[in-house]
């Protein structure tokens, strides 16, 4: 990959930001970055919050988190209070269906955030928001490597295109972007997309053009990135995303061009059709 691109705030007149965070204090245990990110959100977009699940029970001594681990009581309170805060402080409606990893703690996070917002909407289980999915293609091979080198090295080798049993790095990012593009809510609405730290860290690595991340970059529980697109066909659009108090822009065409020019292409990209909203 090339060097990271610079952070750039959206500059079009329709992307004006409004102060959101002064209305009420942030929920306890919410990562600080989320409120600094909220302050940078544009007005009246088709907004998506791609987030890690809320606080879960501790993993084993080697850091491997079983998919069976549930949210803690504090995690359940946090998810509900974060949903309530977003609904009460943003000029966006959360009255839309959510998408989630099919793992219990992610589904519970989405449901509790909806409850906090005073809603009860459908939650679609998306295979691209869990593994195998957006990164892994051969679980038996990839799982063995994961256990040998640990999660951080696993993600870095994925970002470097040096990990057997996984997708091309650009395909992994484009698959997630395609999923979000096809599931955009109506204008002025916020949709939840709940997943895991590994997928969020890999996605952000691709979007930030990073070949290596460290533990300081790792998404905390209930930490996420706000994202939106231009209203253009997928190949022509830009993806805008807010991460830890900065707004970034990523050209979809650039990602597709890099995928098509790479030597380790996997299966052919299946790009979404143009989306029309009624």
ChimeraX attribute file (.defattr): number of C-alpha atoms within 10 A of each C-alpha:
attribute: neighborCount
match mode: 1-to-1
recipient: residues
	/A:1	13
	/A:2	7
	/A:3	9
	/A:4	13
	/A:5	13
	/A:6	11
	/A:7	15
	/A:8	13
	/A:9	19
	/A:10	18
	/A:11	8
	/A:12	7
	/A:13	8
	/A:14	11
	/A:15	15
	/A:16	14
	/A:17	16
	/A:18	14
	/A:19	14
	/A:20	19
	/A:21	18
	/A:22	10
	/A:23	11
	/A:24	10
	/A:25	9
	/A:26	17
	/A:27	18
	/A:28	12
	/A:29	16
	/A:30	20
	/A:31	17
	/A:32	14
	/A:33	17
	/A:34	20
	/A:35	18
	/A:36	17
	/A:37	21
	/A:38	23
	/A:39	18
	/A:40	22
	/A:41	27
	/A:42	21
	/A:43	17
	/A:44	18
	/A:45	22
	/A:46	22
	/A:47	28
	/A:48	24
	/A:49	20
	/A:50	24
	/A:51	26
	/A:52	26
	/A:53	30
	/A:54	32
	/A:55	23
	/A:56	19
	/A:57	15
	/A:58	14
	/A:59	12
	/A:60	9
	/A:61	7
	/A:62	9
	/A:63	11
	/A:64	13
	/A:65	13
	/A:66	11
	/A:67	13
	/A:68	10
	/A:69	14
	/A:70	19
	/A:71	21
	/A:72	15
	/A:73	11
	/A:74	14
	/A:75	24
	/A:76	22
	/A:77	20
	/A:78	23
	/A:79	28
	/A:80	24
	/A:81	22
	/A:82	25
	/A:83	24
	/A:84	20
	/A:85	20
	/A:86	21
	/A:87	21
	/A:88	16
	/A:89	15
	/A:90	20
	/A:91	18
	/A:92	19
	/A:93	19
	/A:94	24
	/A:95	18
	/A:96	19
	/A:97	19
	/A:98	24
	/A:99	24
	/A:100	29
	/A:101	25
	/A:102	20
	/A:103	21
	/A:104	15
	/A:105	28
	/A:106	28
	/A:107	22
	/A:108	23
	/A:109	31
	/A:110	30
	/A:111	24
	/A:112	25
	/A:113	28
	/A:114	28
	/A:115	17
	/A:116	22
	/A:117	21
	/A:118	15
	/A:119	18
	/A:120	15
	/A:121	15
	/A:122	13
	/A:123	21
	/A:124	14
	/A:125	18
	/A:126	17
	/A:127	14
	/A:128	20
	/A:129	26
	/A:130	23
	/A:131	16
	/A:132	16
	/A:133	20
	/A:134	23
	/A:135	28
	/A:136	22
	/A:137	17
	/A:138	14
	/A:139	16
	/A:140	10
	/A:141	14
	/A:142	19
	/A:143	14
	/A:144	11
	/A:145	17
	/A:146	17
	/A:147	13
	/A:148	11
	/A:149	11
	/A:150	14
	/A:151	17
	/A:152	18
	/A:153	17
	/A:154	21
	/A:155	25
	/A:156	20
	/A:157	17
	/A:158	25
	/A:159	25
	/A:160	16
	/A:161	18
	/A:162	15
	/A:163	21
	/A:164	15
	/A:165	18
	/A:166	21
	/A:167	22
	/A:168	27
	/A:169	29
	/A:170	24
	/A:171	24
	/A:172	24
	/A:173	23
	/A:174	23
	/A:175	20
	/A:176	18
	/A:177	22
	/A:178	16
	/A:179	17
	/A:180	21
	/A:181	25
	/A:182	15
	/A:183	17
	/A:184	21
	/A:185	24
	/A:186	17
	/A:187	14
	/A:188	15
	/A:189	19
	/A:190	29
	/A:191	26
	/A:192	25
	/A:193	31
	/A:194	31
	/A:195	30
	/A:196	24
	/A:197	20
	/A:198	20
	/A:199	24
	/A:200	22
	/A:201	22
	/A:202	27
	/A:203	24
	/A:204	20
	/A:205	22
	/A:206	24
	/A:207	24
	/A:208	18
	/A:209	17
	/A:210	18
	/A:211	19
	/A:212	16
	/A:213	17
	/A:214	10
	/A:215	7
	/A:216	7
	/A:217	12
	/A:218	16
	/A:219	22
	/A:220	19
	/A:221	18
	/A:222	25
	/A:223	22
	/A:224	27
	/A:225	24
	/A:226	24
	/A:227	25
	/A:228	24
	/A:229	24
	/A:230	14
	/A:231	16
	/A:232	12
	/A:233	15
	/A:234	22
	/A:235	16
	/A:236	12
	/A:237	16
	/A:238	19
	/A:239	17
	/A:240	21
	/A:241	27
	/A:242	25
	/A:243	22
	/A:244	19
	/A:245	17
	/A:246	16
	/A:247	20
	/A:248	19
	/A:249	21
	/A:250	20
	/A:251	16
	/A:252	21
	/A:253	14
	/A:254	14
	/A:255	20
	/A:256	18
	/A:257	11
	/A:258	15
	/A:259	21
	/A:260	15
	/A:261	10
	/A:262	13
	/A:263	9
	/A:264	13
	/A:265	15
	/A:266	13
	/A:267	9
	/A:268	9
	/A:269	15
	/A:270	10
	/A:271	16
	/A:272	15
	/A:273	12
	/A:274	13
	/A:275	14
	/A:276	9
	/A:277	9
	/A:278	4
